[in-house]
Amino acid sequence: MDQTPKAAKVLAGALQMHGWTQTDLARITDLAIPTVSHHINGLRAIRDDHLAVYIVPLDNAEKVMLLSAWLQ
């Protein structure tokens, strides 16, 4: 069974929808590439300060989905 956190899946889906790579998201958010990679691959939980940075470039629907998934 897939143990990847739902927030990681939502974030990965947002990247795909925008055509962004993990490197693109790291550049956009000013986060380190390994941090973004760990979050997307579910290797590290997304902290609230990182969540606040991730939602900025997303559209409103993606923001709601990411926040909802993160809260679960």
N, C-alpha and C positions, 0 to 999 in steps of 0.2 A: 504494500500500500504506500502511496506517495505521502511522505511526511513533510513536504515543503509547506511552510506557513502560507495561509491564504493571502496575506499582505504581499508576500514575495511574488506570488503568482499574479496578483493584480498589477504590481509594479512592472513585472516582466511583460505583461500584456500591453501596458501603456507604452513601453518602449517599442514594442512591435507595431502598435497602431500609429505611432509617430515616425517610425522608420529610424529610430535612434539605436545606437549601440550603447553598451555599458560605458564606453569611453565618452560618448556624447553626453550621457546623463551626468557623468562625473564632471565634465567640463561645465555643463549648464548649471549644476548645483554647487560647484566648487568643493566637491567631496573627493576623497582619494579613490582611485579606480578600484583598489582591493576592497574598500568599504562597500562600494556600490555592488561589486561582484558578490561579496559575501551576503549582502541583503537579498539580492535577486535569486541567488542559489539556495537561500534558506539556511545558510551556515551561521548567520548571526541575526539576532532579533533586531528589528528596526527601532531604534530609540526615538523618543518623542522629538528631540532636537533635529534628528535626521528626517523624520516624517514631515516636520514643518518646512524643511528645505525641499523635499521631494514634491510636495503638493503645489508649489509655486508655479512650475511650468505646465502643469496638467490642466486639462479643461475641467469644467465644473463637475461633469458626470464622473470623470476619473478621480477627482478629488474626493467625492462622496464615497465611491467604491473603495478607494485606498483607506480612507479614514475608517469606514465601516469594517473592513477586513482587519485593520490594525487593532481595532477595539475588541475583536472577538477573541 
